[in-house]
Amino acid sequence: MATMTAPDISAQLEQARREAADLRSKLNQAEGELAQAVEARDYGRADKLKQRAADLRPHVLLAEANAKALQDAASALEEHRRQENAAEIERERQERYEAACAQYAEVERESIAEADRLFSEAKDRIAEARQSLQAALVAEGRAGQARRDTHQAAVEAGLEQPRMYGPAAPNRVRAHIDASELLAGILRTN
């Protein structure tokens, strides 16, 4: 048996509806004429019309049942198609989601690796900055010691009088560090 497609069923459904409507119309006409014959007391004609209506009735019922069955089949096929489309749409949505997740997971992995690398570089640079700040303070301390030694040499040569506190030590680096939370924080890091 050949498989029917939705257009085949639609065409058969329309034909079945036309046949059922045509037969129903003939049955209604026969029953109407029967009622008129009974009213007119034409019992001979009424018997023929009664037999005609009785003969048409199973054909009408069968045609209407056939049309209903084809309608049910068409509806079932439409529902099946809708469910297949819904399943396909869901499958495509799931595939898009999985592809997006894979893409985003890769971006996440790469970004975390980059963040770790940059953080490590930043820590290295902070360590370098701390070492530079410490070296600057040591150099500034040497400059202060040289200034004190110069003053002491001037005192020993009799060119200057000794001072209670001695000459002021350079503190430009220390002043900048103390004025900056960032620099002070870098200096305190381990």
N, CA and C atoms as a LAMMPS dump frame, in Angstrom:
ITEM: TIMESTEP
0
ITEM: NUMBER OF ATOMS
570
ITEM: BOX BOUNDS ff ff ff
-5.0000000000000000e+02 5.0000000000000000e+02
-5.0000000000000000e+02 5.0000000000000000e+02
-5.0000000000000000e+02 5.0000000000000000e+02
ITEM: ATOMS id mol type element x y z
1 1 1 N 0.842 -1.18 0
2 1 2 C 0 0 0
3 1 3 C 0.883 1.238 0
4 2 1 N 0.587 2.188 -0.839
5 2 2 C 1.379 3.42 -0.948
6 2 3 C 1.124 4.29 0.275
7 3 1 N 2.164 4.948 0.717
8 3 2 C 2.038 5.848 1.852
9 3 3 C 1.406 7.151 1.381
10 4 1 N 0.419 7.622 2.157
11 4 2 C -0.24 8.885 1.807
12 4 3 C 0.524 10.035 2.44
13 5 1 N 0.628 11.094 1.712
14 5 2 C 1.239 12.294 2.251
15 5 3 C 0.129 13.229 2.684
16 6 1 N 0.491 14.276 3.398
17 6 2 C -0.507 15.235 3.876
18 6 3 C -1.33 15.829 2.733
19 7 1 N -0.726 16.197 1.578
20 7 2 C -1.554 16.716 0.477
21 7 3 C -2.545 15.679 -0.034
22 8 1 N -2.152 14.367 -0.084
23 8 2 C -3.082 13.315 -0.504
24 8 3 C -4.279 13.267 0.431
25 9 1 N -4.004 13.338 1.732
26 9 2 C -5.083 13.285 2.717
27 9 3 C -5.955 14.52 2.589
28 10 1 N -5.363 15.67 2.381
29 10 2 C -6.152 16.905 2.245
30 10 3 C -7.096 16.807 1.05
31 11 1 N -6.583 16.3 -0.062
32 11 2 C -7.421 16.162 -1.255
33 11 3 C -8.528 15.152 -1.002
34 12 1 N -8.185 14.018 -0.397
35 12 2 C -9.197 13.006 -0.095
36 12 3 C -10.21 13.53 0.91
37 13 1 N -9.748 14.322 1.873
38 13 2 C -10.657 14.893 2.876
39 13 3 C -11.665 15.824 2.211
40 14 1 N -11.194 16.673 1.319
41 14 2 C -12.113 17.585 0.618
42 14 3 C -13.122 16.807 -0.204
43 15 1 N -12.669 15.767 -0.897
44 15 2 C -13.576 14.946 -1.703
45 15 3 C -14.577 14.24 -0.784
46 16 1 N -14.105 13.69 0.341
47 16 2 C -14.996 12.987 1.269
48 16 3 C -16.024 13.948 1.853
49 17 1 N -15.602 15.173 2.159
50 17 2 C -16.556 16.166 2.686
51 17 3 C -17.621 16.506 1.642
52 18 1 N -17.19 16.673 0.389
53 18 2 C -18.152 16.977 -0.682
54 18 3 C -19.147 15.832 -0.849
55 19 1 N -18.62 14.602 -0.866
56 19 2 C -19.506 13.441 -1.02
57 19 3 C -20.476 13.334 0.156
58 20 1 N -19.958 13.542 1.378
59 20 2 C -20.819 13.459 2.558
60 20 3 C -21.881 14.555 2.516
61 21 1 N -21.469 15.772 2.132
62 21 2 C -22.433 16.883 2.06
63 21 3 C -23.477 16.607 0.973
64 22 1 N -23.035 16.053 -0.165
65 22 2 C -23.963 15.739 -1.262
66 22 3 C -24.961 14.669 -0.815
67 23 1 N -24.449 13.618 -0.188
68 23 2 C -25.342 12.548 0.288
69 23 3 C -26.281 13.063 1.39
70 24 1 N -25.733 13.902 2.292
71 24 2 C -26.563 14.461 3.362
72 24 3 C -27.664 15.312 2.759
73 25 1 N -27.319 16.082 1.729
74 25 2 C -28.316 16.914 1.056
75 25 3 C -29.411 16.05 0.428
76 26 1 N -29.022 14.95 -0.227
77 26 2 C -29.996 14.043 -0.834
78 26 3 C -30.875 13.399 0.235
79 27 1 N -30.264 13.021 1.383
80 27 2 C -31.041 12.436 2.476
81 27 3 C -32.018 13.453 3.035
82 28 1 N -31.544 14.681 3.23
83 28 2 C -32.433 15.733 3.749
84 28 3 C -33.588 15.994 2.772
85 29 1 N -33.259 15.992 1.491
86 29 2 C -34.291 16.215 0.483
87 29 3 C -35.331 15.083 0.526
88 30 1 N -34.827 13.822 0.607
89 30 2 C -35.738 12.673 0.658
90 30 3 C -36.606 12.726 1.909
91 31 1 N -36.002 13.089 3.048
92 31 2 C -36.773 13.163 4.294
93 31 3 C -37.777 14.314 4.24
94 32 1 N -37.368 15.424 3.604
95 32 2 C -38.299 16.561 3.443
96 32 3 C -39.484 16.18 2.557
97 33 1 N -39.18 15.527 1.446
98 33 2 C -40.247 15.087 0.55
99 33 3 C -41.13 14.041 1.231
100 34 1 N -40.514 13.187 2.054
101 34 2 C -41.274 12.19 2.801
102 34 3 C -42.265 12.868 3.736
103 35 1 N -41.804 13.889 4.424
104 35 2 C -42.681 14.617 5.344
105 35 3 C -43.829 15.259 4.578
106 36 1 N -43.544 15.806 3.387
107 36 2 C -44.603 16.424 2.576
108 36 3 C -45.603 15.36 2.089
109 37 1 N -45.085 14.198 1.699
110 37 2 C -45.969 13.124 1.216
111 37 3 C -46.864 12.622 2.329
112 38 1 N -46.319 12.491 3.541
113 38 2 C -47.124 12.052 4.685
114 38 3 C -48.175 13.101 4.981
115 39 1 N -47.805 14.365 4.921
116 39 2 C -48.743 15.453 5.196
117 39 3 C -49.843 15.498 4.14
118 40 1 N -49.464 15.189 2.92
119 40 2 C -50.444 15.18 1.827
120 40 3 C -51.209 13.852 1.788
121 41 1 N -50.862 12.939 2.652
122 41 2 C -51.49 11.609 2.745
123 41 3 C -51.305 10.806 1.458
124 42 1 N -50.112 11.038 0.853
125 42 2 C -49.754 10.28 -0.356
126 42 3 C -48.856 9.138 0.116
127 43 1 N -49.5 8.098 0.637
128 43 2 C -48.757 7.045 1.313
129 43 3 C -47.944 6.178 0.355
130 44 1 N -48.322 6.048 -0.866
131 44 2 C -47.55 5.284 -1.854
132 44 3 C -46.21 5.97 -2.112
133 45 1 N -46.308 7.258 -2.335
134 45 2 C -45.078 8.048 -2.563
135 45 3 C -44.248 8.076 -1.285
136 46 1 N -44.925 8.182 -0.13
137 46 2 C -44.231 8.238 1.154
138 46 3 C -43.429 6.961 1.373
139 47 1 N -43.994 5.786 0.999
140 47 2 C -43.261 4.532 1.158
141 47 3 C -42.005 4.516 0.297
142 48 1 N -42.078 5.028 -0.937
143 48 2 C -40.901 5.062 -1.82
144 48 3 C -39.83 6.004 -1.247
145 49 1 N -40.287 7.159 -0.767
146 49 2 C -39.328 8.136 -0.196
147 49 3 C -38.709 7.605 1.099
148 50 1 N -39.517 6.882 1.881
149 50 2 C -39.002 6.285 3.118
150 50 3 C -37.912 5.269 2.776
151 51 1 N -38.163 4.464 1.727
152 51 2 C -37.171 3.474 1.307
153 51 3 C -35.921 4.173 0.762
154 52 1 N -36.137 5.248 0.007
155 52 2 C -34.997 6.012 -0.536
156 52 3 C -34.167 6.593 0.602
157 53 1 N -34.799 7.182 1.62
158 53 2 C -34.087 7.739 2.778
159 53 3 C -33.35 6.63 3.524
160 54 1 N -34 5.485 3.678
161 54 2 C -33.377 4.348 4.377
162 54 3 C -32.161 3.855 3.6
163 55 1 N -32.256 3.854 2.272
164 55 2 C -31.117 3.433 1.453
165 55 3 C -29.97 4.446 1.534
166 56 1 N -30.275 5.737 1.598
167 56 2 C -29.247 6.796 1.637
168 56 3 C -28.565 6.896 3.006
169 57 1 N -29.329 6.65 4.079
170 57 2 C -28.819 6.879 5.435
171 57 3 C -27.492 6.16 5.703
172 58 1 N -27.303 4.863 5.432
173 58 2 C -26.002 4.229 5.699
174 58 3 C -24.881 4.844 4.862
175 59 1 N -25.198 5.24 3.617
176 59 2 C -24.177 5.871 2.776
177 59 3 C -23.762 7.232 3.356
178 60 1 N -24.755 7.977 3.859
179 60 2 C -24.456 9.279 4.477
180 60 3 C -23.579 9.079 5.702
181 61 1 N -23.986 8.142 6.557
182 61 2 C -23.23 7.902 7.786
183 61 3 C -21.812 7.421 7.474
184 62 1 N -21.697 6.547 6.495
185 62 2 C -20.375 6.058 6.1
186 62 3 C -19.529 7.189 5.512
187 63 1 N -20.108 8.032 4.664
188 63 2 C -19.37 9.151 4.063
189 63 3 C -18.938 10.144 5.142
190 64 1 N -19.831 10.429 6.093
191 64 2 C -19.486 11.357 7.179
192 64 3 C -18.41 10.751 8.079
193 65 1 N -18.507 9.441 8.337
194 65 2 C -17.482 8.773 9.146
195 65 3 C -16.137 8.782 8.418
196 66 1 N -16.179 8.573 7.099
197 66 2 C -14.96 8.61 6.296
198 66 3 C -14.332 10 6.35
199 67 1 N -15.16 11.037 6.2
200 67 2 C -14.651 12.416 6.268
201 67 3 C -14.067 12.693 7.651
202 68 1 N -14.727 12.216 8.704
203 68 2 C -14.236 12.418 10.076
204 68 3 C -12.91 11.689 10.266
205 69 1 N -12.825 10.454 9.756
206 69 2 C -11.582 9.685 9.884
207 69 3 C -10.438 10.376 9.149
208 70 1 N -10.7 10.871 7.958
209 70 2 C -9.655 11.588 7.209
210 70 3 C -9.262 12.876 7.934
211 71 1 N -10.247 13.564 8.521
212 71 2 C -9.951 14.789 9.291
213 71 3 C -9.063 14.443 10.488
214 72 1 N -9.409 13.358 11.179
215 72 2 C -8.6 12.927 12.33
216 72 3 C -7.181 12.565 11.886
217 73 1 N -7.065 11.877 10.747
218 73 2 C -5.741 11.506 10.227
219 73 3 C -4.937 12.75 9.859
220 74 1 N -5.592 13.704 9.204
221 74 2 C -4.896 14.948 8.834
222 74 3 C -4.456 15.697 10.086
223 75 1 N -5.316 15.737 11.095
224 75 2 C -4.96 16.412 12.353
225 75 3 C -3.804 15.694 13.042
226 76 1 N -3.857 14.362 13.025
227 76 2 C -2.774 13.592 13.652
228 76 3 C -1.457 13.82 12.917
229 77 1 N -1.512 13.84 11.587
230 77 2 C -0.29 14.107 10.814
231 77 3 C 0.242 15.514 11.087
232 78 1 N -0.636 16.474 11.184
233 78 2 C -0.225 17.859 11.479
234 78 3 C 0.419 17.936 12.864
235 79 1 N -0.185 17.259 13.825
236 79 2 C 0.379 17.242 15.183
237 79 3 C 1.738 16.552 15.173
238 80 1 N 1.84 15.455 14.431
239 80 2 C 3.117 14.74 14.328
240 80 3 C 4.184 15.649 13.698
241 81 1 N 3.803 16.333 12.629
242 81 2 C 4.733 17.275 11.981
243 81 3 C 5.15 18.379 12.944
244 82 1 N 4.174 18.905 13.704
245 82 2 C 4.474 19.954 14.672
246 82 3 C 5.443 19.446 15.735
247 83 1 N 5.217 18.225 16.205
248 83 2 C 6.114 17.656 17.209
249 83 3 C 7.501 17.396 16.632
250 84 1 N 7.56 16.928 15.385
251 84 2 C 8.866 16.734 14.74
252 84 3 C 9.594 18.059 14.608
253 85 1 N 8.86 19.095 14.205
254 85 2 C 9.47 20.426 14.086
255 85 3 C 9.937 20.917 15.45
256 86 1 N 9.105 20.68 16.465
257 86 2 C 9.486 21.106 17.814
258 86 3 C 10.735 20.364 18.268
259 87 1 N 10.797 19.052 17.966
260 87 2 C 11.981 18.272 18.34
261 87 3 C 13.208 18.774 17.581
262 88 1 N 13.04 19.098 16.299
263 88 2 C 14.15 19.618 15.494
264 88 3 C 14.601 20.979 16.019
265 89 1 N 13.646 21.826 16.335
266 89 2 C 13.974 23.146 16.888
267 89 3 C 14.71 22.985 18.212
268 90 1 N 14.237 22.068 19.053
269 90 2 C 14.888 21.828 20.346
270 90 3 C 16.297 21.279 20.136
271 91 1 N 16.461 20.35 19.175
272 91 2 C 17.779 19.793 18.894
273 91 3 C 18.731 20.89 18.415
274 92 1 N 18.242 21.748 17.508
275 92 2 C 19.08 22.848 17.008
276 92 3 C 19.423 23.819 18.14
277 93 1 N 18.448 24.105 19.004
278 93 2 C 18.703 25.001 20.144
279 93 3 C 19.767 24.393 21.06
280 94 1 N 19.656 23.097 21.302
281 94 2 C 20.62 22.409 22.152
282 94 3 C 22.01 22.435 21.514
283 95 1 N 22.072 22.218 20.193
284 95 2 C 23.367 22.254 19.496
285 95 3 C 23.977 23.655 19.565
286 96 1 N 23.141 24.687 19.37
287 96 2 C 23.652 26.064 19.479
288 96 3 C 24.162 26.339 20.886
289 97 1 N 23.419 25.862 21.88
290 97 2 C 23.829 26.051 23.271
291 97 3 C 25.168 25.365 23.529
292 98 1 N 25.29 24.112 23.079
293 98 2 C 26.535 23.371 23.307
294 98 3 C 27.709 24.016 22.583
295 99 1 N 27.474 24.501 21.362
296 99 2 C 28.539 25.185 20.621
297 99 3 C 28.938 26.474 21.341
298 100 1 N 27.94 27.209 21.812
299 100 2 C 28.227 28.452 22.54
300 100 3 C 28.985 28.144 23.821
301 101 1 N 28.561 27.102 24.538
302 101 2 C 29.254 26.722 25.779
303 101 3 C 30.705 26.352 25.496
304 102 1 N 30.933 25.593 24.436
305 102 2 C 32.303 25.205 24.087
306 102 3 C 33.131 26.448 23.758
307 103 1 N 32.534 27.356 22.987
308 103 2 C 33.243 28.591 22.621
309 103 3 C 33.544 29.415 23.871
310 104 1 N 32.536 29.578 24.731
311 104 2 C 32.731 30.388 25.933
312 104 3 C 33.698 29.721 26.903
313 105 1 N 33.684 28.382 26.965
314 105 2 C 34.615 27.674 27.837
315 105 3 C 36.053 27.903 27.36
316 106 1 N 36.24 27.899 26.041
317 106 2 C 37.573 28.157 25.489
318 106 3 C 38.008 29.592 25.795
319 107 1 N 37.096 30.531 25.615
320 107 2 C 37.414 31.933 25.938
321 107 3 C 37.739 32.057 27.426
322 108 1 N 36.962 31.357 28.249
323 108 2 C 37.209 31.399 29.694
324 108 3 C 38.594 30.837 30.023
325 109 1 N 38.92 29.657 29.452
326 109 2 C 40.234 29.047 29.711
327 109 3 C 41.359 29.985 29.281
328 110 1 N 41.229 30.539 28.071
329 110 2 C 42.263 31.449 27.57
330 110 3 C 42.364 32.696 28.438
331 111 1 N 41.225 33.222 28.853
332 111 2 C 41.214 34.438 29.671
333 111 3 C 41.816 34.188 31.045
334 112 1 N 41.501 33.027 31.636
335 112 2 C 42.081 32.7 32.942
336 112 3 C 43.593 32.544 32.819
337 113 1 N 44.037 31.869 31.757
338 113 2 C 45.485 31.712 31.54
339 113 3 C 46.144 33.082 31.36
340 114 1 N 45.497 33.957 30.588
341 114 2 C 46.048 35.303 30.387
342 114 3 C 46.056 36.089 31.694
343 115 1 N 44.965 35.98 32.464
344 115 2 C 44.886 36.682 33.742
345 115 3 C 45.987 36.192 34.687
346 116 1 N 46.187 34.872 34.73
347 116 2 C 47.248 34.327 35.587
348 116 3 C 48.615 34.835 35.144
349 117 1 N 48.864 34.843 33.824
350 117 2 C 50.142 35.315 33.3
351 117 3 C 50.356 36.791 33.651
352 118 1 N 49.309 37.608 33.416
353 118 2 C 49.433 39.04 33.698
354 118 3 C 49.581 39.311 35.195
355 119 1 N 48.868 38.521 36.007
356 119 2 C 48.988 38.689 37.455
357 119 3 C 50.397 38.347 37.915
358 120 1 N 50.938 37.256 37.34
359 120 2 C 52.307 36.873 37.677
360 120 3 C 53.292 37.971 37.266
361 121 1 N 53.073 38.521 36.058
362 121 2 C 53.938 39.623 35.601
363 121 3 C 53.808 40.828 36.542
364 122 1 N 52.565 41.121 36.948
365 122 2 C 52.351 42.26 37.852
366 122 3 C 53.068 42.03 39.18
367 123 1 N 52.969 40.801 39.705
368 123 2 C 53.664 40.503 40.96
369 123 3 C 55.167 40.651 40.783
370 124 1 N 55.679 40.174 39.632
371 124 2 C 57.114 40.325 39.368
372 124 3 C 57.497 41.802 39.304
373 125 1 N 56.662 42.579 38.647
374 125 2 C 56.957 44.016 38.526
375 125 3 C 56.847 44.714 39.88
376 126 1 N 55.891 44.268 40.7
377 126 2 C 55.776 44.847 42.048
378 126 3 C 57.026 44.498 42.844
379 127 1 N 57.486 43.245 42.711
380 127 2 C 58.724 42.842 43.411
381 127 3 C 59.899 43.687 42.91
382 128 1 N 59.949 43.899 41.581
383 128 2 C 61.012 44.751 41.017
384 128 3 C 60.882 46.185 41.542
385 129 1 N 59.627 46.684 41.609
386 129 2 C 59.405 48.045 42.104
387 129 3 C 59.817 48.141 43.576
388 130 1 N 59.488 47.11 44.376
389 130 2 C 59.885 47.097 45.797
390 130 3 C 61.411 47.136 45.906
391 131 1 N 62.078 46.307 45.073
392 131 2 C 63.544 46.299 45.107
393 131 3 C 64.102 47.666 44.694
394 132 1 N 63.464 48.286 43.69
395 132 2 C 63.923 49.615 43.257
396 132 3 C 63.704 50.649 44.351
397 133 1 N 62.545 50.577 45.016
398 133 2 C 62.277 51.526 46.113
399 133 3 C 63.281 51.324 47.247
400 134 1 N 63.535 50.056 47.587
401 134 2 C 64.513 49.784 48.652
402 134 3 C 65.903 50.287 48.25
403 135 1 N 66.26 50.048 46.981
404 135 2 C 67.579 50.523 46.504
405 135 3 C 67.623 52.057 46.524
406 136 1 N 66.514 52.712 46.172
407 136 2 C 66.469 54.188 46.197
408 136 3 C 66.623 54.696 47.625
409 137 1 N 65.983 53.989 48.571
410 137 2 C 66.136 54.404 49.981
411 137 3 C 67.563 54.192 50.46
412 138 1 N 68.18 53.094 50.046
413 138 2 C 69.576 52.842 50.421
414 138 3 C 70.472 53.932 49.818
415 139 1 N 70.226 54.281 48.542
416 139 2 C 71.023 55.326 47.881
417 139 3 C 70.797 56.664 48.581
418 140 1 N 69.543 56.925 48.938
419 140 2 C 69.262 58.178 49.65
420 140 3 C 69.948 58.171 51.017
421 141 1 N 70.002 56.997 51.648
422 141 2 C 70.714 56.873 52.934
423 141 3 C 72.207 57.132 52.769
424 142 1 N 72.786 56.641 51.66
425 142 2 C 74.206 56.896 51.393
426 142 3 C 74.446 58.389 51.159
427 143 1 N 73.482 59.02 50.451
428 143 2 C 73.62 60.47 50.221
429 143 3 C 73.595 61.213 51.55
430 144 1 N 72.711 60.787 52.457
431 144 2 C 72.649 61.416 53.787
432 144 3 C 73.933 61.196 54.56
433 145 1 N 74.471 59.965 54.464
434 145 2 C 75.729 59.669 55.156
435 145 3 C 76.86 60.516 54.572
436 146 1 N 76.88 60.679 53.252
437 146 2 C 77.911 61.509 52.616
438 146 3 C 77.769 62.953 53.069
439 147 1 N 76.557 63.432 53.22
440 147 2 C 76.335 64.806 53.686
441 147 3 C 76.846 64.952 55.124
442 148 1 N 76.552 63.945 55.972
443 148 2 C 77.033 63.993 57.366
444 148 3 C 78.561 63.917 57.41
445 149 1 N 79.127 63.059 56.544
446 149 2 C 80.59 62.933 56.51
447 149 3 C 81.221 64.249 56.051
448 150 1 N 80.6 64.913 55.071
449 150 2 C 81.098 66.208 54.587
450 150 3 C 81.055 67.225 55.718
451 151 1 N 79.963 67.254 56.456
452 151 2 C 79.824 68.171 57.579
453 151 3 C 80.881 67.862 58.643
454 152 1 N 81.063 66.566 58.922
455 152 2 C 82.045 66.173 59.937
456 152 3 C 83.453 66.589 59.505
457 153 1 N 83.752 66.429 58.218
458 153 2 C 85.074 66.839 57.715
459 153 3 C 85.232 68.347 57.852
460 154 1 N 84.166 69.116 57.604
461 154 2 C 84.215 70.578 57.742
462 154 3 C 84.406 70.956 59.199
463 155 1 N 83.772 70.199 60.107
464 155 2 C 83.946 70.471 61.544
465 155 3 C 85.397 70.18 61.939
466 156 1 N 85.917 69.047 61.49
467 156 2 C 87.289 68.667 61.847
468 156 3 C 88.308 69.63 61.236
469 157 1 N 87.965 70.228 60.105
470 157 2 C 88.873 71.197 59.479
471 157 3 C 88.681 72.569 60.091
472 158 1 N 87.721 72.718 61.011
473 158 2 C 87.47 73.983 61.664
474 158 3 C 86.689 74.947 60.81
475 159 1 N 86.092 74.47 59.749
476 159 2 C 85.346 75.351 58.864
477 159 3 C 83.893 75.535 59.309
478 160 1 N 83.415 74.617 60.09
479 160 2 C 82.026 74.692 60.573
480 160 3 C 82.001 74.3 62.033
481 161 1 N 80.93 74.724 62.673
482 161 2 C 80.713 74.368 64.069
483 161 3 C 79.904 73.071 64.115
484 162 1 N 80.151 72.246 65.092
485 162 2 C 79.326 71.033 65.195
486 162 3 C 77.858 71.414 65.483
487 163 1 N 76.976 70.652 64.911
488 163 2 C 75.53 70.878 65.139
489 163 3 C 74.987 69.727 65.962
490 164 1 N 73.96 70.081 66.725
491 164 2 C 73.378 69.063 67.582
492 164 3 C 72.767 67.923 66.758
493 165 1 N 72.087 68.312 65.715
494 165 2 C 71.413 67.283 64.903
495 165 3 C 72.157 66.997 63.61
496 166 1 N 73.093 67.684 63.283
497 166 2 C 73.846 67.484 62.057
498 166 3 C 73.049 68.013 60.87
499 167 1 N 73.611 67.864 59.68
500 167 2 C 72.907 68.383 58.507
501 167 3 C 71.664 67.508 58.199
502 168 1 N 70.677 68.154 57.596
503 168 2 C 69.452 67.418 57.212
504 168 3 C 69.786 66.419 56.109
505 169 1 N 69.317 65.221 56.306
506 169 2 C 69.573 64.181 55.301
507 169 3 C 68.586 64.351 54.155
508 170 1 N 68.97 64.013 52.927
509 170 2 C 68.022 64.065 51.815
510 170 3 C 66.87 63.068 52.093
511 171 1 N 65.676 63.496 51.822
512 171 2 C 64.542 62.582 52.063
513 171 3 C 63.483 62.676 50.96
514 172 1 N 63.933 62.99 49.797
515 172 2 C 62.986 63.122 48.679
516 172 3 C 62.295 61.78 48.399
517 173 1 N 63.048 60.701 48.31
518 173 2 C 62.472 59.378 48.035
519 173 3 C 61.542 58.99 49.176
520 174 1 N 61.992 59.136 50.435
521 174 2 C 61.19 58.765 51.593
522 174 3 C 59.916 59.596 51.63
523 175 1 N 59.971 60.866 51.299
524 175 2 C 58.788 61.741 51.317
525 175 3 C 57.765 61.285 50.271
526 176 1 N 58.246 60.932 49.09
527 176 2 C 57.323 60.446 48.046
528 176 3 C 56.673 59.124 48.453
529 177 1 N 57.454 58.237 49.04
530 177 2 C 56.897 56.946 49.475
531 177 3 C 55.868 57.169 50.572
532 178 1 N 56.197 58.01 51.547
533 178 2 C 55.269 58.264 52.656
534 178 3 C 53.999 58.969 52.182
535 179 1 N 54.074 59.744 51.115
536 179 2 C 52.908 60.481 50.602
537 179 3 C 52.033 59.606 49.689
538 180 1 N 52.52 58.449 49.286
539 180 2 C 51.773 57.598 48.351
540 180 3 C 51.433 56.262 49.008
541 181 1 N 50.122 55.997 49.142
542 181 2 C 49.701 54.707 49.693
543 181 3 C 50.177 53.57 48.804
544 182 1 N 50.147 53.801 47.488
545 182 2 C 50.574 52.765 46.559
546 182 3 C 52.04 52.411 46.774
547 183 1 N 52.914 53.45 46.797
548 183 2 C 54.34 53.185 46.973
549 183 3 C 54.618 52.584 48.345
550 184 1 N 53.936 53.1 49.369
551 184 2 C 54.128 52.551 50.729
552 184 3 C 53.676 51.095 50.758
553 185 1 N 52.556 50.789 50.066
554 185 2 C 52.064 49.41 50.014
555 185 3 C 53.031 48.497 49.277
556 186 1 N 53.575 48.985 48.177
557 186 2 C 54.538 48.18 47.404
558 186 3 C 55.755 47.89 48.281
559 187 1 N 56.207 48.866 49.023
560 187 2 C 57.38 48.703 49.876
561 187 3 C 57.106 47.674 50.973
562 188 1 N 55.847 47.604 51.433
563 188 2 C 55.503 46.661 52.506
564 188 3 C 55.258 45.244 52.014
565 189 1 N 55.028 45.029 50.697
566 189 2 C 54.71 43.699 50.195
567 189 3 C 55.886 42.751 50.346
568 190 1 N 55.564 41.485 50.449
569 190 2 C 56.599 40.457 50.572
570 190 3 C 56.769 39.732 49.279
